[in-house]
Amino acid sequence: MNDQDLVRMANQIADYYQAYPEDEAVAGIAAHIRSFWDPRMRQALNSHAAAGGAGLKPLVLTAMKRMQEAA
């Protein structure tokens, strides 16, 4: 799976949670990625976010940062 697909999928999750309060949205995005994405997908998204996160919505970037802090 390429970065463009991961960005699209992560942003779709963010779109779903966009109406939630920010803390709930970030927690929901992180929980979804942890629960449903395989480790290779999570690592690829994490690498993409660490390299600047081109194309990722701010909620996704915040969720990725919080997931890193929790790890």
N, C-alpha and C positions, 0 to 999 in steps of 0.2 A: 504494500500500500504506500502510495507516495504522500508527500507532505500536503499537497493540494487537497487530496481526499480527506486527510485527517483534519485540516483546517476547516473544510466545509462541514464535516460531521460535528466537530467541536462547536462551531458557530451555530449549527442547528440546535444543539443542546442549549446554548446560550439564548437563542431566540425563544425557546420554550420557557425559560426561567426569567426572561426579561421583565415581566410584570411583577415579579416577586420583589420584596425588599432585598437590597444588595447582599446582605449577609446570608439570607436564605438562598438566594440565587447562586452565590458562590459555593455554598455548602452543597446544594443540589447538583451543580455541575461536577464538582469534585467527586461526590458520591456516585454519580452515574458513570464517570470515567473509571473510577476504581472498581466498580461492580461489573461493568459490562465490556470494558475494553481489555484485550489481552495485554500481557506485559510488554510485548514488542510495540504495540500501538501506543501505549502510555509512554514508553521510552522515546519513541520517535517524536511524539508530540512535545514531550519534555525537552528534547534536544532542539526542536524547532523554536519553542518558546525561549529557551536560553540563548538562541542565536538571534533574538530580536522579535520573534513571533510575528513575522510579516503576515498580515491578513487576519490574525486572530482578534476577536472582539475583546474589549477590556475585561469583561467578566470572565472569560476563559483564561486570560493571562493572570488575573488575580487568583482564580481557582488553582491554576498550575503552581503559582508561588506558594499558596497555602499548603498544597499537597507536598511540595518540597520541604517546607518548614516542618511539617508533621512527620516526615520520614526519618 
